[in-house]
């Protein structure tokens, strides 16, 4: 995080990479500052970012550089101090929390570093829970497709406590992708996986992004994974640049 006053125009802040009219997500002048005592801390300098359908974007950078801050702002989990986020051309970050939550549930898939699973649901029920909330028919074929792709079909009736760390992470990825979100936000999604499985997961995300015209943003420390990405951005001291 930077403790300096944000520059009027952050170097490399204008990361378009897609036509604004066809963008799934646009970050427009978004910044984030915090106050610690009498000191103002800038976690994210004013940033513009446009990601279109079919783009798989990696964000690299050291811990504390502002990557996760940007990701949580993009996902509506945190409001920017200035600027805004639009999804499919519509205001998102300025909406009331209840409306943001509805959009998150229907249009955004979150894949977190720590697998976020409901402890009393089986792996299969983690996915089918989306259908119950949305009051729609279960889609076992979709679940089968994800389980096979992620190599966890044999674990579908197990509970999270019965899985290894890597298996829990793959189950969480399946749950995040099950409702076919337009935007996928992944924060170190392969941190608990071995190198072979990590590349498999990154390739699955890339294929899904391209074949189903999704927009995917993956925060990662693993530079090997950028081989399957369309764009590579670098965050340092709250400033985003394109490699």
C-alpha positions in Angstrom: 0.0 0.0 0.0 1.2 3.5 -0.7 1.2 6.2 1.9 1.8 9.0 -0.6 -0.7 11.3 -2.1 -2.3 9.7 -5.2 -1.0 11.2 -8.5 -3.5 13.1 -10.6 -3.0 10.5 -13.3 -1.5 7.2 -12.2 1.0 5.8 -14.6 -0.5 3.1 -16.8 -3.9 3.6 -15.1 -5.9 3.6 -18.4 -6.1 -0.1 -19.1 -8.9 -0.4 -21.7 -8.2 -3.6 -23.7 -11.8 -3.8 -24.9 -14.5 -1.7 -26.5 -16.4 0.1 -23.7 -19.8 -0.7 -25.4 -19.2 -4.4 -25.3 -17.4 -4.6 -22.0 -18.6 -6.9 -19.3 -17.0 -4.8 -16.6 -15.5 -1.3 -16.5 -13.6 0.3 -13.7 -13.7 4.1 -14.1 -11.3 6.2 -12.0 -11.7 3.9 -9.0 -9.5 4.5 -6.1 -9.4 3.4 -2.4 -8.0 5.2 0.6 -8.0 4.3 4.3 -7.3 6.4 7.3 -5.0 5.2 10.1 -4.9 7.7 12.9 -4.0 11.0 11.2 -2.4 9.2 8.2 -4.2 8.6 4.8 -3.2 5.3 3.2 -3.8 4.8 -0.5 -4.4 1.2 -1.4 -5.5 1.9 -4.9 -4.6 4.9 -7.1 -7.2 6.1 -9.6 -7.6 3.2 -12.0 -9.4 2.6 -15.3 -9.9 -0.9 -16.5 -12.2 -2.4 -19.2 -12.6 -6.1 -19.8 -14.7 -7.5 -22.6 -16.3 -10.8 -23.2 -13.8 -13.6 -23.9 -10.9 -11.9 -22.1 -8.9 -13.8 -19.5 -6.8 -11.3 -17.5 -4.1 -11.9 -15.0 -3.1 -9.4 -12.3 0.4 -9.9 -10.9 2.1 -8.1 -8.0 3.5 -8.5 -4.6 1.5 -8.9 -1.4 0.0 -5.7 -0.3 0.3 -4.1 -3.7 -3.5 -3.5 -4.1 -4.5 -6.5 -6.2 -7.1 -7.9 -3.8 -8.4 -4.4 -3.1 -9.1 -3.9 -6.8 -10.7 -7.3 -7.0 -13.1 -6.7 -4.1 -14.1 -3.3 -5.6 -14.7 -5.0 -9.0 -16.9 -7.6 -7.2 -18.9 -5.0 -5.2 -17.6 -6.4 -1.9 -16.0 -3.0 -1.1 -17.0 0.4 -2.4 -14.3 2.6 -4.0 -13.5 5.9 -2.3 -13.9 7.6 -5.7 -14.8 6.5 -9.2 -17.2 3.7 -10.1 -17.6 0.2 -11.5 -20.1 -0.7 -14.2 -21.2 -4.2 -15.2 -22.6 -4.7 -18.8 -22.7 -0.9 -19.0 -24.9 -0.4 -15.9 -23.8 1.2 -12.6 -22.8 -1.4 -10.0 -20.6 0.0 -7.3 -23.1 2.9 -6.6 -26.1 0.6 -6.0 -27.5 -0.2 -2.5 -25.9 -3.3 -1.0 -29.1 -5.4 -1.5 -29.1 -4.8 -5.2 -25.3 -5.4 -5.5 -25.8 -8.7 -3.6 -28.4 -9.8 -6.2 -26.1 -9.0 -9.1 -23.2 -10.8 -7.3 -25.2 -13.9 -6.9 -26.5 -14.0 -10.5 -23.7 -12.5 -12.5 -20.4 -12.9 -10.7 -18.4 -16.0 -9.7 -15.9 -15.6 -6.9 -13.0 -18.0 -6.5 -11.1 -17.3 -3.3 -7.7 -18.4 -2.1 -9.3 -20.1 0.9 -12.0 -22.5 -0.3 -15.4 -21.0 0.7 -17.7 -24.0 1.2 -20.7 -24.7 3.5 -19.5 -27.3 6.0 -22.8 -29.2 6.2 -23.3 -29.5 2.4 -21.8 -32.2 0.2 -19.7 -31.2 -2.8 -22.7 -31.7 -5.1 -25.1 -29.8 -2.9 -22.6 -26.8 -2.8 -23.6 -26.4 -6.5 -27.3 -27.3 -6.4 -27.7 -24.7 -3.6 -27.6 -22.1 -6.3 -30.7 -23.6 -7.9 -32.6 -23.7 -4.7 -31.9 -20.0 -4.0 -32.9 -19.1 -7.6 -35.9 -21.5 -7.5 -34.9 -23.3 -10.7 -34.5 -26.9 -11.7 -31.2 -28.5 -10.8 -28.7 -29.0 -13.6 -26.9 -32.3 -12.9 -25.3 -32.3 -16.4 -23.7 -29.0 -15.6 -22.4 -30.3 -12.3 -21.1 -33.5 -14.0 -19.2 -31.4 -16.6 -17.5 -29.3 -13.9 -16.7 -32.3 -11.6 -15.1 -34.2 -14.6 -13.1 -31.1 -15.7 -11.8 -30.5 -12.2 -11.1 -34.2 -11.4 -13.5 -34.4 -8.3 -16.3 -36.5 -9.6 -15.6 -39.3 -7.1 -15.9 -36.8 -4.2 -19.3 -35.3 -5.1 -21.0 -36.9 -2.1 -18.3 -36.0 0.4 -18.4 -33.1 2.9 -15.7 -30.4 2.9 -14.1 -31.9 6.1 -13.5 -35.2 4.2 -11.5 -33.5 1.4 -7.9 -32.4 1.1 -7.0 -28.7 0.7 -6.7 -29.1 -3.0 -9.9 -31.0 -3.3 -11.8 -28.4 -1.3 -10.4 -25.7 -3.6 -11.5 -27.5 -6.7 -15.0 -28.0 -5.2 -15.1 -24.2 -4.5 -14.2 -23.5 -8.1 -16.9 -25.8 -9.4 -19.4 -24.0 -7.1 -18.3 -20.6 -8.4 -18.7 -21.6 -12.0 -21.9 -23.6 -11.7 -24.4 -20.7 -12.2 -22.6 -19.7 -15.4 -21.6 -16.1 -14.3 -20.7 -13.4 -16.8 -17.8 -12.2 -14.7 -15.4 -14.5 -12.8 -13.1 -13.0 -10.2 -10.4 -15.4 -8.9 -8.1 -14.4 -6.0 -5.1 -16.8 -6.0 -7.4 -19.7 -7.1 -4.5 -22.2 -7.5 -2.6 -21.5 -4.3 -3.5 -24.8 -2.7 -2.9 -26.9 -5.8 0.2 -28.6 -7.2 1.8 -27.2 -10.3 0.1 -29.7 -12.7 -3.4 -29.2 -11.2 -2.8 -25.4 -11.1 -2.2 -25.3 -14.8 -5.2 -27.5 -15.4 -7.4 -25.1 -13.5 -6.0 -22.0 -15.2 -6.6 -23.8 -18.6 -10.2 -24.6 -17.6 -10.8 -21.0 -16.7 -9.2 -19.8 -20.0 -11.3 -22.3 -22.0 -14.5 -21.3 -20.2 -13.7 -17.6 -20.7 -13.2 -18.0 -24.5 -15.9 -20.6 -25.3 -18.7 -18.9 -23.3 -17.6 -15.3 -23.7 -17.0 -14.6 -20.0 -14.7 -12.0 -18.5 -12.2 -13.5 -16.1 -9.8 -11.7 -13.8 -7.2 -13.9 -11.9 -5.0 -12.5 -9.2 -1.9 -14.7 -9.0 1.7 -14.9 -7.9 2.4 -17.8 -10.3 3.8 -16.4 -13.5 3.6 -19.8 -15.1 -0.2 -19.4 -15.4 0.0 -16.3 -17.5 0.8 -18.5 -20.5 -2.9 -19.1 -20.9 -4.0 -15.5 -20.2 -4.9 -13.0 -22.9 -3.7 -9.9 -20.9 -1.2 -9.5 -18.1 -1.5 -6.5 -15.7 0.9 -5.7 -12.9 -0.1 -3.9 -9.7 2.6 -2.2 -7.6 2.0 0.3 -4.8 -1.6 0.7 -5.9 -0.8 1.5 -9.5 -2.0 -0.8 -12.3 0.0 -1.1 -15.5 -0.2 -3.5 -18.5 2.8 -5.7 -19.2 
